[in-house]
Amino acid sequence: MYHRAVRHLPDLQGPAAWDAILPSRAAYPTAPDNARYDVVIVGAGFAGLSAARRLTQIDPKLRIAVLDALAIGQGGTGRNSGFMIDLPHELTSDDYAGGGDEKTLIRFNRYAQDFGQAAVDEYGIDPHYFDKSGKINGAVGAAALDHNATYARHLDDLGEGYEMLDAQAMRDVTGSTHYQSGLYTPGTVMLQPAGYIRGLAAGLARQGVDIFERSPVIKFEKSGSHWVLHTDRARIDCGQVILGVNGHLESFGYARGRLMQVFLFAAMTPELDRDALAALGGQPRWGITPSDPMGTTMRRIDTGQGGNRIITRTCAVLRSGLRASPNDVARAARIMQRKFDERFPKLAGLNMQYTWAGHLCLSSNGVSVTCEILTNLFSACVQNGLGTARGTLTGIAAAEMACGLNTDLTAHFQNETAPKALPPRLIRDIGANAVLRYKEWRARSE
């Protein structure tokens, strides 16, 4: 009998703010004992719930369960910055320009967006939670201006549209004099990520998919032709398993020593009152990614997405133990406060209501792990910091693989090479964090 214990469970610092600012909801049950399903999906994020939805499309008669270690919206879906990006967005590059067949990747990213929009329409998800309003690459220093110019030429080569914004236009959008220019691209969806995921889970539940939260899988085994999953209270039997656990693929015993476990940090203001909004100026919703990927991401949202608030996201650390420390969060909080004050001096000193860590996973060669790992055990993991779009795609592809379908998407992931082996942990952690600190310092004004 094949069996494995799960080494690490999600352990995230700080609240899942995107979920916290939404109205309360009824809880889903924990996993029941001695249940049987055709397919069990582990992880109720973008990958897991997209896999569940695709399975219902392919075969509505399948008995499907989705298990999550946390409450729905409390994991990565409540902790990211909420950008579902269609264009190249390679985080390990200097200016997001990627490599390979980028037109195919753009087509796939837009397929993920269309899949999400169709779910919004079908399940009656609040359209404010899925806002295709585009984003801006903001720039301050000379190097950042060069990055945007390079990226613009790259978009010209791809035949993609954009608009260059000067300092006044950036002030009109953000209310801030910090940015000297920007590059606007219209295709990004600005999510309320926890709201979208809540709606996706609710729609699937109405279709007969069983959603179980606070049900961490602690071990799993192969018994004959079936898989058996164990939580601390339940034993679940199924024909197929899809792992939608991103970097926790290592916790399940796969791709060990090949995945970079990175934590980014974010802070969110309390709801801004009338006086603060008047002092701020600018538009009620916008999103800025830094033209240097190691800079600071900023978003402003309004009441349709959880209140008039500003979100700051910056700082990165590699933690191979899959846990950021309280000191990591405290350091990031100090830096984010300074970044916020620099951009919005009229609101300087405003205390953040929420500060948190979010977990992302990268491979050094930029590949996902979306494949059949063992017979009837599928992975939809390793999103390379692009979890809203890439997670959606890996979930769709894993569902199609589980049903024996051969599509352009399954072929894409099946043709990817394996993640490259990384240096030993001590060398990896010291070296990667030194590089991250240097790049953070270099992009300090961005």
N, C-alpha and C positions, 0 to 999 in steps of 0.2 A: 504494500500500500504506500502510495506517495503522500507525504504530509509535510507541512511546514507551519512554523509559528510566525506570526507577524511581529517584527522586531520593534517598531516604533508606531505609536498612534499620534494623530495630529496634536500638537502642543504649541499654540499660537499666543503671542503676547498681545494684550490689549483687546478691546472690543471690535467686533465686526460692525463698523460704523454705518455702512450702507444699509445693513439690516436694522440697526438700532434706531435709525431715523424714520423707519416705516411704522405704520400702525401695527399693534399686536395682532397675532393670528392664532387660530386653533393649532395645537401641536399634532403632529403625526405620531402614530404609535411606535413603540419599539418592536423589534423583530420578534415574531412568535416562534415558539419551539415546535420542532417536527413539522415544519411547513415544506411543501414541495412546489417547485417552479420549473418551467422550461429554461428560463434565463434569469440569473441574478446578476445585477450590476452593482459593483462596489464603488461608491462615490456619487454624490448627488450634485455635482457641479455642472459646468458646461459640457464636459465630455460625457458624464454618466447620463444626464437627462436627455442630451441629444441622442445618445445611443438608444435610450428607451423610446423616444419618439420615433426614431427611424425604424425600430423593430415593430412598433404598432402599425406603421405604414406598410411594411413588407408583409407582415402576417398578423392580422388583428386577433387571431385566436391564441397567440402565444400567452402563456402565463408568465408575467414579468414582475420581478421585485427589484426595487432600488434600495440599497442600504447606505446610510451615511453615519460616520462616527460622531458627527456633531449634529446640531439642529440645522435644518435647511437654511442656507444663507449665512451661516456662521463661519464657514471655511473661506477658501479663496474667493468665492463669489461675493462675499461681503467685505473684502479687503483689497480689491484691485482698484485701478483708477477708472475703469468703466469705458475704455476706448475699444471698440471693435473696428479694427483698421483694415481697409481693403488693399492699400498700397504696400510696397516693400517697407519693412520696418525691422531691419536687422540690428538688434541691440548691441552686438559685438563689433559693429562697424563704427566709424567716426561720424557718419552722416545718414545712417539707416539704409543706404543702398546695399542691396543684397547681392546674391550671386545665383547662378543657375538659370532655369527657365522662369523668369519673373512674370511673364505674361500668364503662364499657367498658374502660378501662385496667386496672382491677382484674381484670376477667374475663380479659383477655389475659394479665396477669401470672400468674394462677392456671392458665391454660392452659400457660404456660411451665413452671410447677412440675409440673403433671401430666405434661407431656412428659418432663421430667427424671426423675420418679418411675418412669414406664413404662420408661425406658432403664435405670434401676437394676435394676428387676425383670427385664427381658428379658436384660440383659447380665451379670447377677450381680455388679453393682458393690457394694462393701461398703456396707451401709446406714448405717454411721456417717458416711460421706462425704456423706450427704444426709439431714440430721436436721431434721425439721419441728418445731422446738421453740419457735419464736417469738423475739422480741427485745424489748429495752427501750429506750425513749428516756430516757436519764438526764438529770437536772437538778440544778444546784447553786445558781445565783443566782436572783434574783427574775425577771429577764428570761426565763431558761430555764423557770422555773415557769409563767410566762405563756404561753410558746410551747406547752408541753404542754397547758395548759388550752384554748388556742385549737384545738390539733390534736384534742383530745378532743371538742370541740364539732363540729369538722369530721367526725369519725368518727361522731358521733351522727346528723348530717345524712345520712351515707351508709348508715346502718344497720349499721355495723360494730362488732363487739365489742372491748372492751379492758378492762384492769384498772389502776387507779391504785395505785401502791405508795408507802408512806411511807418515811422514812429507815431505820427498823428493817428493813422488808422488803427494802430495797436492800442493807443490810448482810448480811442472811441469805443473799441471792443471791451477792453479790460478795466478802464479807469485808471491805469497805471502808466507812469512815465518811464518805467524801468526798461521796457523793451524798445529796441531801436528799429526792429523790422520783424516781419513774419512771413511765412509761406503758408497760405491757406489751401487746403485740399478738401473738396466737397464730399467725399465718399465715406468718411468715418461715421459710424453710429456711436452716439454718446448715450451709453446705457445708465440706467439705475440698476446696477448688476444684480443686487439682491432682489429687487422688485421683479426683474425679468425672470430670475430663477424661481422665485416663489410662484409666479404665474405659470411657468412651465411645469413645475411640480403639481400644481393644482389641476391644470388641464389634463395631465397624464393620469392623475388619480381619478378624475371623472371618467376617463376612458377605461378604467379597470386595472391600471398599473398600481401595484401596492408600493407605497412609499413608507419607508421605515427610517426614522431618525434616532440619533443617540444610540446607535447599534453598531459599535465598532467590531469589525471582524478581527479576531485575535489568533485564529489558526484556520487552516483549510487543508483538505485532503482529497485524494482521488479514491473512490470506493467503487471498484468495478468500472462501469461506464459512466458513473455519475460523480459529480463533485459535491463535497459536503463542506459547508462554511459554518464556523462556530463563532458566536458572540459570547459574551460572558454569561448569557442566560438562554441562548437559543442554539438549536442545530437546524440548519436549513439544507435541504437536498435539492440539487438542480442538475440539469443536463449540460448547461453551458454557463460560464462565468465571463463577465467583461470587467476588467479592472480600469476604472476611470479615476485613478488616484494620483496622477501626475508624478511628482518626485517621490512619493511614497511607494512607487514601484520597487525601489530598493528595500523598503521595509518588508515587502512580500517576497524578497529573496532574488529579485531579478535586476540585471544591469548594475550590480554592485561594483563600485569603484569606477563607474562610467558617467555618473550624473553629478552635475554641479548644483548643490542645494543652496540657493541664494534667497536672502530676505531683503525686501524693500520696506520702507517705512512711510507712513502717511499720517497726516493730522487734519482734522476738520473743525472749523469754527462752530460755535453755537449759532443759532439762527440770528441773522443780522436784523437789527431793528430799523425803524424808519430813518433815524438819524444816521446810522452807519451806512445804509444804502444810499442816502443822499450824498454823504461824504465820498463814498466809493465811486459813484457814477458808473459808466460803462453799460454793457448789455447784461441781461439777466441770466443768460446761459452762454458759456463758452468753454473750450478746452484747449490747453496749450501743452504740447510736448516740447522739450528743449531741443534745439537743433543739434546740440551735442548730447548723445544718449545718456551721459553721466550727469547731466544737469537736472533741473527741477521741473516736474510736471505740476501744472496748476489747473484746477477746474472751478468754475462757478456754476452752481445749480440754483433752481428756484423752487417754488412751492410744489410744482408738479412732480419734482423728483425727491422731495423730502425736506424742503425749507430753503430759504435764501442763505446759502452757506458757501464757503470757499474751502477747497481741499488742496493741500500741499503734499507732494510726494517726492521724496529724495532719499539719498543714502542707500548703500548696498553693502551687505556683508555675506560672505560665504560661510555657512555653518554645516559641515558635513554630518553633524549629529542631528540634523533636522529640527533644531530649536534655536531661535534667537534668544538672547539673554535680556533681562531687565535693563542692564547697562547699555546694551545695543539700542534699546528703545529710548532710554534717557538721553543718550548722545544725539540720536537722530532728532528727538524732540527739540533740543536746544538749537540745532542747525535749522530745522524747519521754522522755528519761531523767528530766527534771524532772517531767513529767506522771505517769510511772509512780511515782516516789518519793512524790509528793503523795497518790496514791491508795492506795499500799501501803507505808506508812512502815516496817512491820516487815520489808519486803524491800528497803528503800531502798539504793541503791548496787549492786544486782545488775546485773552487766554483761550487756548484750544479746548473744545469740549471733549474731543476724542483723539487719541493717539494710538497707533497700532503697528504691528508688523504683519506683512503678508509674505507668503512663501511662493517662490517660483522655482522652476527647474529648467536647467539648460544642459545640452550636450555640447562638447567642445566643437563638434563638426556640424552643429545646427540641425540634427535629425531628431525626429520623434521616435517613439517605440510603439508602433501601431501594427500589430501582427498577431498571429496565433502562436503563443509562447509554447504551449503544450496542447495536446488534443483537447479541444473545446474549452481552452483557457485563453482568452484574448486580452490584449493590452491596448488601451487608448490613452497613452501617457507621454509625458515629456513635451511640454508645450513651448519651451524656449522663450518664456516671458510674453507669449502672445495668446494667452489662454482663452480669451473670449471667442476669437475666430478659430485659432488652431485647435482648441479644445472641442469646439463644435464639430470641426472636421474630423478629428480623430474618433470622436464618438460615433459619428455617422459611418465612418469607414469600418470601425470595429463591428458595428451592428450588421453591416453588409457582409463582412467576412463571416460572421457567425451564421448567417443565412445562406452562405455559399454563393453570394453574388460576386461577379467580376465587373467592376466599374472603373472609370478613369481614376476615381479617388482611391479605391483599394489598390489599384496598380501603382499609383504614386507612392503610397506608403510602403507597399511591399517591395518596391524597388529601392527604397532608401537603405543605405548601409547601416550597420550597427553603430551605436555610439562608441566613440573612441575611448580606450582605456585612459584614465587620468593618472597623474603621478601619485605616489603614496600619500596618504591622508595628511600627514604632518607637513610635508612639502607643499601639497596642494593648498592647504588652509593658509599657511604663512604667505606663500607666493601670491595666491589669488587676492588675498585681502590687502597686501601691499600694493598691488596693481590697482585695485579698486579705490584705495585711499588716494593714490596719485592722480587717477583720472577724476575723482571727485574734486580734488584740489584744483586741478587744471580747469575744470568746468564750474568753478565756484560762483561765477557771476551769472551763469546761465540758469 
